[in-house]
Amino acid sequence: MEPDQAFLEYAVKALADHPEAVETTRTIDQMGVLLTLTVHPEDMGKIIGKSGKTAEALRILLRVVGMKGNARVNLKINEPVGGKRASTGEPETKTIDQVVEEL
């Protein structure tokens, strides 16, 4: 396991309530290194943090770790099955009548 992937797993497992569900994959392309993170649905809030601050901090630290190895490291956090977003991937749309009724 590469140092950037090992660092990410260590940090996320320390934050998560379900460390056994933490999975990372590492891919390399012309843009650099992409680390993909998958966590338990209950841990998403802790990993992302308020206003995304924890995820932003993880990304900054991964860039620093990557600089040691002369690589550009990016982080993608997979949304777990059963997440709060619509599973279709499309935003919820409402008719004008539905909006007026809610008012």
Buried (B, 14 or more C-beta within 10 A) or exposed (E): EBEBBEBBBEBBBEBBEEBEBBEBEBEEEEEEBBBBBBBBBEBBEBBBBEEEEBBEEBBEBBBEBBEEEEBEBBBEBEEBEEEEEEEEEEEEEEEEEEEEEEE
